[in-house]
């Protein structure tokens, strides 16, 4: 039977991080959904009603497709960028599964910064000036001719760690050499050299069905490891939503300036883009510019956003996956403010400590959530750390002061050896 004709009852989410944990929680609010499987999931998957951790012997596409058939899955949601870049969505669609997530061609939006930059130029989407090369010698020559510090990026997927915002020319040289040293594997076969632009950053997300889109409330991430935006870049140490940097009028303008041209540009390339377009923007003195695109929800922005989604969220994703967003129910948003704080392992991001027992002495509810990321369950049924970013502590309130107060106060009830978190997440919107 064609999956597209089926009612939405059973969902499978591919991934095992905080993003996927929060999506599962948000979907579970829809009363018509019977079961949500998360593959491979993590130590917190089973904490939410209807959610089951699914760990087949292999995580390859064929095995997951067979599991989807066996479980009669109506909708597959692909969370991380790597399986998307490898073409898992293509294989699932060939198997007649209904999938929310772009095909391999569309995932180039994130998988290749060079390809993404070219798309922006072709469609007059504002972005920073850049150079691209597969030669270390040429990269150093470009740097020398420009004669000022640049942003140095590995072209491919580097788990959020292949970008260096350089303060000196010497630092730019070192970043170039690091990429070509093989540290990032094939992601570093090419390097992008980008002019530095200044301004606050904001993340905007659109749900796409190939033709149309729905824009979600904006969010703001905190990438640096330490308070005061110091230390190395990370996958993200916290976030809040909605970002107050832009109002409803601004969001409409950015939709017309960035999101709609991106979707049209993909369509011109014969790419039917179904999934999330995530635009990371910098609001410069000369106007907004795209820093980068991603082909999935941001992490940790997703954890802050999910509690704001109405119960129609599942039906909207299902409609997107079927290419029928116009007939989806109207997606409503919680009017509260949402705060997210990431608790990371000792040694993150370079060499995170693993295997530490986690004590969580607080329970998730309608205004407070603990989303698991780098966790697993040991042989004694203890929840232990298994990654760099371990937990996302999320709370909602009528204003950001109350949301962050609730998040930080509940954080005191969570402990593991070497737990690290920033104490200033949301400084942009607190005490105002």
C-alpha positions in Angstrom: 0.0 0.0 0.0 1.3 3.5 -0.8 2.5 5.2 2.4 1.2 8.5 1.2 -2.4 7.5 1.7 -2.0 6.4 5.2 -3.0 8.2 8.4 -0.2 9.4 10.6 0.1 6.9 13.5 3.7 5.8 13.7 6.8 7.9 13.2 10.5 7.0 13.1 13.1 9.7 13.8 16.7 9.0 12.6 19.3 10.3 15.0 20.3 10.1 18.6 21.1 13.7 19.8 19.3 16.4 21.7 17.6 17.7 18.5 16.0 14.3 17.9 15.0 13.9 21.6 13.2 17.3 21.5 11.5 16.6 18.2 10.2 13.2 19.7 8.9 15.1 22.7 7.1 17.7 20.6 5.5 15.1 18.4 4.3 13.1 21.3 1.9 15.9 22.2 -0.2 14.9 19.3 -2.9 12.6 20.7 -3.5 10.8 17.4 0.1 9.5 17.2 0.4 6.0 18.6 4.1 5.4 18.6 7.4 7.3 18.0 10.6 5.3 17.4 14.0 7.0 17.6 16.8 5.3 15.8 19.3 4.9 17.5 18.0 7.3 20.2 19.8 7.8 23.5 19.5 7.3 27.2 16.5 9.6 27.5 14.4 8.5 24.5 12.1 6.3 26.6 11.5 9.2 29.1 8.6 10.6 27.0 5.3 9.0 26.4 5.0 6.9 23.2 8.7 7.1 22.5 10.8 4.0 22.0 14.6 3.7 21.4 15.2 1.5 18.3 18.7 0.1 17.9 18.9 -2.3 15.0 22.2 -4.3 14.6 23.2 -1.9 11.8 22.5 1.8 11.2 22.8 1.5 7.4 19.9 2.7 5.2 18.8 -0.7 4.1 18.4 -1.9 7.7 16.5 1.2 8.8 14.2 0.9 5.7 13.4 -2.8 6.6 12.6 -1.7 10.2 10.3 1.0 8.8 8.5 -1.6 6.7 8.2 -4.0 9.6 6.8 -1.4 12.0 4.5 0.2 9.3 6.0 3.6 9.7 3.9 6.4 8.2 6.6 9.2 8.5 10.4 9.2 8.7 12.1 12.3 10.0 15.8 12.5 9.4 17.6 14.6 12.1 21.3 14.8 11.4 23.1 16.2 8.4 25.5 13.3 7.7 22.9 10.7 6.7 21.1 13.3 4.6 24.4 14.2 2.8 24.9 10.4 2.2 21.5 10.2 0.5 19.5 8.2 3.0 16.3 10.2 2.0 16.8 9.1 -1.6 16.9 5.5 -0.7 13.9 5.8 1.6 11.8 7.5 -1.0 12.8 4.8 -3.5 11.4 2.3 -1.0 8.1 4.3 -1.0 8.5 5.7 2.5 7.2 9.2 3.3 10.2 11.2 4.4 10.8 14.6 5.9 14.4 15.5 5.0 16.1 16.6 1.7 17.6 14.3 -0.9 21.4 14.1 -1.4 21.3 16.9 -4.0 19.4 19.3 -1.6 21.7 18.4 1.3 24.6 20.0 -0.6 23.2 23.2 0.9 25.1 22.2 4.0 27.5 19.4 2.8 29.4 21.8 0.5 30.0 25.4 1.5 31.3 26.1 -2.0 28.1 24.8 -3.6 26.0 26.7 -1.1 27.9 30.0 -1.7 27.5 29.5 -5.5 23.7 29.1 -5.0 23.6 32.3 -3.0 25.4 34.3 -5.7 23.2 32.8 -8.5 20.1 33.9 -6.6 21.3 37.3 -5.3 21.2 36.1 -1.7 23.4 38.4 0.4 26.5 36.8 1.9 30.1 37.6 2.7 32.7 37.7 -0.1 34.6 34.4 -0.4 37.3 32.4 -2.2 37.4 28.6 -2.6 40.4 26.4 -3.3 41.7 22.9 -3.0 45.3 24.0 -2.7 47.0 25.0 0.5 49.5 27.1 -1.4 46.8 29.0 -3.2 44.8 29.5 0.0 47.9 31.1 1.6 48.4 33.3 -1.5 44.8 34.5 -1.3 45.3 35.3 2.3 48.5 37.2 1.6 46.9 39.2 -1.2 43.9 40.1 1.0 46.3 41.0 3.8 43.8 40.8 6.7 42.4 38.1 9.0 39.7 36.0 7.3 37.1 33.4 8.4 38.5 30.0 7.4 36.1 27.1 6.8 36.4 23.5 5.7 34.2 23.0 2.7 32.4 19.8 3.9 30.7 18.5 7.0 32.9 18.9 10.1 30.4 18.5 13.0 30.3 22.3 13.5 34.1 22.4 14.2 35.6 23.3 10.8 35.2 27.0 11.1 37.7 29.5 12.6 36.9 33.2 12.9 40.4 34.5 12.9 41.7 37.6 14.8 45.1 37.7 13.1 46.7 36.8 9.8 48.9 34.2 11.6 45.8 32.6 13.0 44.3 32.5 9.5 47.5 30.8 8.2 47.3 28.2 11.0 43.6 27.5 10.3 44.4 26.9 6.6 47.2 24.5 7.5 45.0 22.7 10.0 42.3 22.0 7.4 44.8 20.7 4.9 46.5 18.6 7.5 43.7 16.1 7.3 42.1 16.9 10.7 38.6 17.1 9.2 39.1 14.2 6.7 37.5 14.7 3.3 35.6 17.7 4.6 38.9 19.5 4.4 39.7 18.7 0.7 38.7 22.3 -0.1 38.9 25.4 2.0 36.6 28.5 2.0 38.3 31.8 2.8 35.6 34.4 3.7 35.8 38.0 4.6 34.9 38.8 8.2 31.6 40.5 8.8 30.4 41.9 12.1 27.0 41.9 13.8 24.7 39.7 16.0 23.8 36.3 14.7 20.3 34.8 14.4 18.9 31.5 13.1 15.8 31.2 11.0 14.1 27.9 10.0 11.6 27.1 7.3 9.7 23.9 6.8 9.6 23.2 3.1 7.5 20.8 0.9 9.5 21.6 -2.3 7.2 24.4 -3.4 6.1 26.3 -0.3 7.4 27.0 3.2 6.3 27.8 6.7 8.7 30.0 8.8 9.2 29.2 12.5 10.1 31.7 15.2 13.7 32.9 15.0 16.3 31.6 17.6 19.7 32.6 18.7 22.6 30.2 19.4 25.7 30.6 21.6 28.6 28.9 19.9 31.5 29.7 22.2 32.4 27.3 25.0 32.9 29.9 27.8 31.1 32.9 29.3 31.5 36.2 27.6 31.7 34.4 24.2 35.2 33.3 24.9 36.9 30.0 24.2 36.7 27.7 21.1 33.7 27.3 18.8 31.4 24.4 19.7 28.3 22.7 18.3 26.3 25.2 20.5 26.2 25.8 24.3 22.7 27.1 24.6 19.9 29.0 22.8 16.7 30.9 23.2 13.6 31.5 21.1 12.0 33.6 19.9 15.0 35.8 19.2 14.1 39.5 19.9 16.7 40.7 17.4 14.1 40.6 14.7 10.4 41.3 14.8 7.5 39.9 12.7 8.1 42.6 9.9 11.9 41.7 9.9 11.1 38.0 9.6 8.8 38.6 6.6 11.6 40.7 5.0 14.2 37.9 5.6 11.8 35.3 4.2 11.5 37.3 1.0 15.2 38.1 0.9 16.7 34.7 1.8 14.3 31.8 2.2 12.0 32.1 -0.8 15.0 32.8 -3.3 16.8 29.8 -1.8 13.8 27.5 -2.4 13.4 28.9 -5.9 17.1 28.5 -6.6 17.0 24.9 -5.6 13.9 24.3 -7.8 15.8 25.9 -10.7 18.4 23.1 -10.2 15.6 20.5 -10.4 15.8 19.9 -6.7 12.5 19.3 -4.9 13.6 20.3 -1.4 11.5 18.7 1.3 12.7 19.3 4.9 14.2 22.2 6.9 16.1 25.1 5.4 18.1 26.6 8.3 19.7 30.0 7.5 22.4 31.3 9.9 22.3 35.0 9.5 24.5 37.9 10.6 22.8 41.3 11.0 25.5 43.6 9.7 25.5 47.4 9.5 25.0 47.0 5.7 22.1 44.6 6.1 21.5 40.9 6.8 23.9 38.4 5.3 23.8 34.6 5.2 26.8 33.0 7.1 25.8 29.5 6.2 22.9 27.2 5.3 22.1 23.9 7.0 19.8 21.2 5.8 18.3 20.3 9.2 17.2 21.8 12.5 19.9 23.5 14.5 21.1 22.0 17.7 20.6 23.5 20.3 18.1 25.9 18.7 15.7 23.0 18.0 15.5 22.2 21.7 14.5 25.8 22.5 12.0 25.9 19.6 10.2 22.5 20.1 8.3 23.6 23.3 6.8 26.5 21.3 5.3 24.2 18.6 1.5 23.6 18.7 0.2 20.0 18.6 -0.3 20.4 14.8 3.5 20.2 14.3 3.4 16.4 13.5 0.6 16.9 10.9 2.5 19.8 9.3 5.7 17.7 8.9 3.6 14.9 7.5 2.1 17.3 4.9 5.5 18.7 4.0 6.8 15.2 3.4 3.9 14.5 1.1 4.5 17.8 -0.8 1.2 19.2 0.4 1.9 21.9 2.9 -1.0 24.1 1.6 -3.5 21.6 3.0 -1.8 21.2 6.4 -3.5 22.5 9.5 -2.3 26.0 10.5 0.8 25.6 12.7 0.4 27.5 16.0 3.1 28.7 18.4 3.3 29.0 22.1 3.5 32.7 23.0 6.0 32.0 25.9 9.8 32.6 25.9 11.9 29.4 25.7 15.4 29.1 27.2 17.9 26.3 26.6 21.2 25.6 28.5 23.6 22.9 27.3 25.4 20.8 29.9 28.6 19.4 28.4 31.2 16.9 29.4 34.6 17.7 30.8 37.1 18.2 28.0 34.5 19.2 25.4 34.8 20.0 22.5 38.3 18.5 21.8 38.3 15.4 24.0 35.1 15.0 26.0 35.1 12.7 29.0 32.6 9.7 28.7 31.2 7.1 31.0 30.2 9.3 33.9 27.0 8.5 35.9 24.4 11.3 35.5 22.1 12.1 38.4 18.9 13.9 37.3 16.7 14.8 40.3 14.0 16.8 38.4 11.3 15.7 36.1 10.2 17.2 32.7 6.8 18.9 32.6 4.9 21.3 30.4 7.2 24.2 31.3 10.5 22.5 31.9 12.3 19.8 29.9 15.5 17.8 30.1 16.4 16.7 26.6 19.1 14.0 26.3 22.0 14.1 23.8 25.2 12.4 24.7 23.7 9.8 27.0 23.3 6.1 27.1 22.3 3.4 29.7 24.9 1.1 31.1 24.5 -2.5 32.2 23.2 -1.4 35.6 20.5 0.8 34.1 22.4 4.0 35.0 22.3 6.9 32.7 25.9 7.8 31.7 27.6 10.3 29.5 28.5 9.2 26.0 29.3 12.4 24.2 30.4 16.0 24.4 27.1 17.8 24.7 25.2 15.6 27.3 21.9 17.3 28.1 19.8 20.3 27.1 18.0 21.9 30.0 15.0 23.8 28.6 12.4 26.0 30.3 9.6 28.3 29.3 8.2 31.5 31.0 6.2 34.6 30.3 9.5 36.5 29.8 13.1 35.4 29.3 14.1 36.3 32.9 11.6 33.8 34.2 12.5 31.2 31.6 16.2 31.3 32.3 15.6 31.5 36.1 13.6 28.2 35.9 16.2 26.5 33.6 19.2 27.5 35.8 17.5 26.7 39.1 16.6 23.2 37.8 20.1 22.7 36.5 21.2 22.6 40.1 19.4 19.2 40.4 21.5 17.7 37.7 25.0 16.4 38.3 27.8 14.4 36.6 31.5 14.5 36.9 33.1 17.5 35.2 29.7 19.0 34.0 30.3 22.3 32.2 27.8 24.9 31.2 27.8 28.6 30.5 26.2 30.8 33.1 25.4 33.7 30.7 23.2 32.0 28.1 20.5 34.5 27.0 22.5 37.5 28.2 21.1 39.4 25.2 17.5 39.2 26.5 17.8 38.8 30.3 17.3 41.7 32.8 15.5 43.8 30.2 
